[in-house]
Amino acid sequence: MVTVPLLWAVLSSLKTDKEIFTSPWSLPASLRWDNYARAWSEANIGGFFLNSVVVVTSGVFLTLLLSSAVAYVLARFDFPGNRIIYYLFVGGMLFPAFLALVPLFFVVKNLGLLNTHLGLVLVYTAYGMSFSVFFLTAFFRTLPATLAEAALLDGCSHWGVFFRIMLPLARPGLVSVGIFQFLSMWNDYLLALVLNTDEDDYLLTQGLAAIAVTKGYHSDFSGMFAGLTISLLPVLVVYLLFQRRIAGGMTAGALK
């Protein structure tokens, strides 16, 4: 159910428009690599791809940095309001993004961040922190507190304990959360559509949607499939490289 549509899209990206319609399930008569060159340059897939890389990479990094700091404090320190803050983050996972589109649009606009990559990065970070804090809080609770206590006795500061000891120990959890956030941000279309309307700053999902509309009338379906395949490659590469780390990170914090 998953592999066949992917393979069909890849095969279609190597065909001519005529072959896509007359023999959709057969192999291409000749591999048309020029479809990728045309999609990359003429359809500006290269620019959209670079925009997505910048926004998603920044969003994932900022999400991991802030959520790991919050999760560490919630997991290791008891203070009034600890549980309230934790459940506020957990409750954020129950709130769909499309319900906040209108107020979110005006908030970003009033901050002067509309149609900017920074605005998208901050919004992605805010929405990504709910799941990340929920996941990493449980993970930090399983790490041995004796290591942190020994480091404090040796004169290490709380920031030093966090960055030098706890973050390296939490690497499996960080990798798992980072992969989930990368997939979510890379595939997002709704938030980018509302907050980023400048065609020069389109993300890859927006660019593909625009190509599907414009190229549909120009009958350049081979170029459209080539652009779709280009957008799939980073997701497939990340999954193939880190699929074992996903499972390891999900189970590493399950037992103490």
Secondary structure, DSSP 8 states (H G I E B T S, - for coil): --HHHHHHHHHHHTS-HHHHHH-TTS--SS--THHHHHHHHTT-HHHHHHHHHHHHHHHHHHHHHHHHHHHHHHHH---TTHHHHHHHHHHHTTS-GGGGHHHHHHHHHHTT-TTSHHHHHHHHHHHHHHHHHHHHHHHHHHS-HHHHHHHHHTT--HHHIIIIIIHHHTHHHHHHHHHHHHHHHHT--HHHHHH---GGG--HHHHHHHHHHHHHHHT-HHHHHHHHHHHHHHHHHHHHHHHHHHHHHHHHTT--
